């Protein structure tokens, strides 16, 4: 563990583990196997991260650009974008740009549950969606401060 972590920092890259099996094992326990890795890659740094075959995985870029995929098929992912990854055993990432790239790799064993979506709500049944909508309308079960809330991250200016 420590040797791999030291080697990664020497090569201008750093990984922090929030959950799962990567250079350092965290103290977060989950109901199903998963990993949540926070990467920082300086210019020219690359990394290959093993991900168990059959897991669902995605990358979300926090800052800078990251190139994802096999050498000849790398795709450039912009900041604040999601890249849904194909099933495979390794995720190849590289920073080919001048600014630092920071992103999270989140992967997990599929839980194979029925999924019902409605707007921002994702539940297991239509009945649970109706219950969540009612909770939202009445301001209970986690929605107590939802009425009148406005995001500070989204600008109201037209572009």
C-alpha positions in Angstrom: 0.0 0.0 0.0 2.5 2.7 1.1 5.0 1.9 -1.6 2.4 2.2 -4.3 1.1 5.5 -2.8 4.7 6.9 -2.7 5.3 5.8 -6.2 2.2 7.5 -7.4 3.1 10.8 -5.8 6.6 10.6 -7.3 5.0 10.3 -10.8 3.0 13.5 -10.3 -0.2 11.9 -9.4 -2.1 11.4 -6.2 -5.0 9.2 -5.2 -7.2 9.5 -2.1 -9.5 6.6 -1.2 -12.9 7.3 0.3 -14.1 3.7 -0.1 -12.9 0.6 -1.7 -9.7 -1.3 -2.7 -7.1 1.1 -4.0 -3.7 2.0 -2.8 -5.1 2.6 0.7 -8.0 0.7 2.2 -10.5 3.1 3.8 -12.5 2.7 7.0 -15.8 3.2 5.1 -17.9 0.1 4.9 -20.6 -0.3 2.3 -23.4 -2.8 1.8 -22.1 -3.8 -1.6 -18.5 -3.7 -2.9 -17.6 -0.3 -4.3 -14.8 2.2 -4.7 -14.7 6.0 -4.6 -11.3 7.3 -5.6 -10.2 11.0 -5.8 -7.4 11.5 -8.3 -5.1 14.5 -8.9 -2.9 14.2 -12.0 -0.3 16.8 -13.0 0.6 17.4 -16.6 1.9 14.3 -18.3 0.8 11.9 -15.5 -1.1 8.7 -16.3 -2.5 5.9 -14.3 -4.2 2.5 -14.9 -6.8 1.7 -12.2 -8.0 -1.9 -11.9 -11.8 -2.2 -11.6 -13.4 -5.6 -11.2 -15.1 -6.9 -14.3 -18.9 -6.5 -14.2 -18.8 -3.4 -12.0 -20.6 -0.2 -13.1 -18.1 2.7 -13.2 -18.0 6.4 -14.0 -15.6 9.4 -13.8 -16.7 12.9 -12.7 -14.2 15.6 -13.5 -13.8 18.3 -10.7 -11.1 20.4 -12.4 -9.1 20.4 -15.6 -9.4 17.8 -18.4 -8.7 14.1 -18.2 -8.2 11.7 -21.1 -9.9 8.3 -20.5 -9.6 5.0 -22.4 -7.1 2.9 -24.2 -4.1 4.6 -25.8 -5.5 5.1 -29.3 -9.1 5.6 -28.2 -8.6 8.1 -25.4 -11.5 10.6 -25.0 -11.0 14.1 -23.5 -13.4 14.7 -20.7 -14.1 18.4 -19.8 -14.3 19.7 -16.3 -17.6 19.1 -14.5 -18.7 16.3 -16.8 -19.4 12.6 -16.3 -17.9 9.8 -18.4 -19.8 6.5 -18.1 -17.2 3.7 -18.5 -17.5 0.5 -20.4 -17.2 -2.8 -18.6 -13.6 -3.8 -18.3 -10.9 -4.7 -15.9 -8.8 -1.5 -16.1 -9.5 2.3 -16.4 -6.7 4.2 -18.1 -6.5 7.9 -17.4 -4.0 10.6 -18.5 -3.5 14.3 -18.1 -2.3 15.7 -21.5 -3.1 19.3 -20.6 -1.1 22.0 -18.8 -3.4 22.4 -15.8 -3.9 19.9 -13.0 -6.6 17.4 -13.6 -8.8 16.3 -10.6 -11.6 13.8 -10.9 -13.3 11.0 -9.0 -13.6 7.4 -10.2 -16.7 5.8 -8.6 -17.4 2.1 -9.3 -19.4 -0.6 -7.7 -21.0 -4.0 -8.0 -24.4 -3.6 -9.5 -27.2 -4.1 -7.0 -29.7 -5.3 -9.6 -32.7 -3.5 -8.2 -35.6 -2.2 -10.2 -35.2 1.5 -10.8 -38.0 4.1 -11.3 -37.0 7.7 -12.2 -39.1 10.9 -12.1 -37.3 14.2 -12.4 -34.5 14.3 -9.7 -36.1 11.3 -7.8 -34.8 7.8 -8.2 -36.6 5.0 -6.3 -37.5 1.3 -6.6 -41.2 1.7 -7.4 -43.8 4.1 -8.6 -45.3 4.1 -5.1 -42.0 5.3 -3.6 -41.8 8.0 -6.3 -45.3 9.2 -5.3 -44.2 9.2 -1.6 -41.1 11.2 -2.3 -43.1 13.7 -4.3 -45.5 14.1 -1.5 -42.7 14.5 1.0 -41.2 17.2 -1.2 -44.5 19.0 -1.5 -45.2 18.9 2.3 -41.6 19.6 3.4 -40.9 16.4 5.4 -38.5 13.4 5.5 -35.4 15.4 4.5 -37.2 18.2 2.5 -37.8 20.5 5.5 -35.5 23.2 4.1 -36.4 22.7 0.4 -39.1 25.3 0.1 -37.4 28.6 -1.1 -34.0 27.0 -1.5 -31.9 28.4 -4.3 -28.6 27.1 -5.6 -25.6 29.4 -5.2 -23.7 27.3 -7.8 -26.1 28.2 -10.7 -26.1 31.7 -12.1 -29.4 33.3 -13.1 -27.6 35.3 -15.9 -28.4 34.3 -19.5 -25.5 33.4 -21.6 
